[in-house]
Amino acid sequence: MSGLLALLDDVAGIAKVAAASVDDVIGQAAKAGAKAAGAVIDDAAVTPKYVQGFSADRELPVIWRIAKGSMINKLVYLLPVGLLLSNFAPWLITPLLMIGGCYLCFEGAEKVAHAMGIGGHGHEDHPGAETEVKDPAHLEEQKAAGAIKTDFILSAEIMTIALAAIPPSNFWMETATLAAVAVMITVAVYGAVALIVKADDVGLALASTGRLGVTRALGRGIVKAMPGVMWTLTVVGTAAMLWVGGSIIVHGLEVLGAPWLGHFIHDVAYAVGHALPENLIGAGEWAVKAFMDGVFGLALGFALIPVGEKLITPILRKTIG
């Protein structure tokens, strides 16, 4: 009996350690995923365009297909590469992270330029792409493949940012954390995309079939609100890209031995924050730092637009379509 009790005690101890490990993995994954906010929001803002033009009954299957492709991108291709970098070439993480930061700045600045009417095409489709393929099945195949390719780039940014945000740990903890990041972000992004895409249909259904006046009014409100929701999502995504991209570059420069820009932003944020009431110091410092990181990201992005449009974009089109 004493042996059985000892065994049960050992099992309980192992279960407690396992539970603690799971909590650690989820906690680290949540923090790492938060660091990738800019790319995550951009992913959610970009994907709905890939289901435009399909009948309502094909929208969710297309989203599911893209979500599966995104999960494969993260778990099959990017996760092993991230672990190899972390364990055999950690010195490459900061430069790769800065490349991803430059891409975020470029994308954000291009969206701003396009909104201002001074150039930039963001994620606009190739002219005539909608009319090149008439067969619905072929069009679905083409759009899903294009979305998965775009997702690969955004997923690479997300996984690199997450990898850099994970505190030093053992191989299995890193593997579990990155896998959790991949699953959590994919579910969050494509779950949000599904809600966004089907919101109009839900609103129309409520407006036309609702038994109560309040229900019908709610449906009409949802339909009217969706353009504003999409606009807000685009604006927030653009601001987040510039902020995250700029902060990545500033931090990367500090790691590589050029801390002057980071020190300047910190000093300004500190001065402004401490000029505010005591209960607003922390929030003030964060807001000023985020704003300055974003302004730097926008300036860098504008500088990168000619490089991206004349060099990088043509290369990407020739290599991945």
C-alpha positions, -999 to +999 in steps of 0.1 A: +000+000+000+028+024+009+044+017-025+011+025-043+008+058-023+043+067-032+037+060-068+005+081-068+024+109-050+051+108-078+024+109-105+007+139-088+041+156-087+047+149-124+012+162-132+019+194-113+052+199-132+035+192-165+007+217-156+032+243-147+051+237-180+018+241-199+011+273-181+046+285-189+043+276-226+009+294-229+021+324-210+053+327-231+033+321-263+008+349-254+036+374-247+055+364-279+023+366-299+016+401-285+050+413-298+039+403-333+008+425-331+015+445-363+019+415-385-011+397-369-034+427-375-021+431-410-027+394-417-063+398-405-068+430-426-053+415-458-070+381-459-107+391-464-099+403-499-091+368-510-127+357-506-142+386-525-161+375-556-171+341-542-206+330-534-216+330-497-214+292-494-178+291-506-164+319-483-159+297-452-144+268-472-119+291-488-110+306-454-106+271-440-083+262-469-061+293-463-060+287-426-048+251-431-021+264-455-011+290-429-008+263-402+014+243-425+035+274-433+041+279-396+045+244-382+061+225-411+083+251-427+090+280-403+090+263-369+120+240-378+139+269-394+133+290-363+145+262-340+177+257-361+184+294-360+178+295-322+201+266-315+228+269-341+229+304-354+213+327-328+234+356-341+212+356-372+180+362-353+185+400-348+194+407-385+165+386-397+142+403-372+154+437-386+147+425-421+111+417-410+109+451-393+120+468-425+092+448-443+066+460-418+078+496-422+077+493-460+042+478-460+029+504-435+044+533-454+032+520-487-004+519-473+000+555-461+014+566-495-015+549-513-041+565-490-024+599-497-025+593-534+013+596-538+020+560-550+023+527-533+001+497-540+001+478-507-016+445-512-035+455-544-041+427-568-025+425-602-047+445-627-071+423-644-065+394-620-102+390-614-110+386-651-081+364-661-098+332-647-134+325-654-138+290-639-149+294-603-129+263-592-098+276-609-103+310-594-107+295-559-075+276-564-057+306-576-068+329-548-062+304-521-027+297-534-020+335-535-033+340-500-011+311-487+020+327-503+012+360-488+006+344-455+040+327-457+057+361-456+035+374-428+039+341-409+077+344-412+076+378-396+053+366-368+074+335-361+107+355-361+093+381-338+079+354-315+112+336-315+131+367-305+106+374-277+109+339-261+132+340-230+162+316-230+150+280-224+155+245-234+148+230-269+115+215-260+102+246-243+111+267-274+094+241-296+062+240-276+061+278-273+066+284-310+040+257-318+016+273-294+022+307-310+015+292-344-017+276-334-030+305-313-023+332-339-037+311-368-069+304-349-072+341-339-065+355-373-086+332-394-114+331-368-115+369-369-114+368-407-144+344-408-164+367-385-155+397-406-164+380-439-197+366-427-208+397-407-225+411-437-245+379-443-255+377-406-266+414-407-286+409-439-302+378-424-312+396-392-324+426-412-346+406-435-359+377-412-357+392-377-390+389-359-384+419-337-378+455-347-347+456-325-333+425-343-339+440-377-323+473-366-293+454-353-289+436-386-290+469-405-266+484-381-241+455-386-243+460-424-238+497-422-209+493-397-188+468-416-172+494-440-161+514-409-149+483-392-127+473-422-114+509-424-106+509-387-089+476-389-068+488-418-058+520-399-050+502-367-031+475-387-010+501-405-002+520-373+007+488-355+030+478-384+048+511-383+051+510-345+063+474-343+086+477-373+102+509-361+107+495-326+123+463-340+148+484-360+156+506-330+161+476-307+181+458-334+204+488-337+210+487-300+219+450-301+243+456-330+261+483-311+244+515-324+222+526-294+221+563-300+186+563-316+172+542-289+187+563-262+173+595-279+138+581-280+141+568-244+153+602-232+125+621-249+099+597-237+113+599-202+112+637-202+077+639-215+064+612-192+079+628-161+063+661-170+029+645-166+010+638-133+025+609-114-003+585-123+002+591-160+040+588-161+041+552-173+014+556-199+029+588-211+064+573-216+049+543-235+028+565-257+056+589-266+080+560-273+054+542-294+047+574-314+084+581-320+090+544-330+061+547-354+073+580-369+108+565-374+091+534-390+071+556-413+102+576-424+122+544-429+093+529-448+090+558-472+128+555-479+123+518-486+093+522-510+115+527-541+137+498-531+107+476-525+088+485-557+118+485-581+138+456-567+122+434-540+086+432-554+097+421-589+120+395-574+092+381-552+068+380-581+093+360-602+102+336-573+069+330-555+043+346-578 
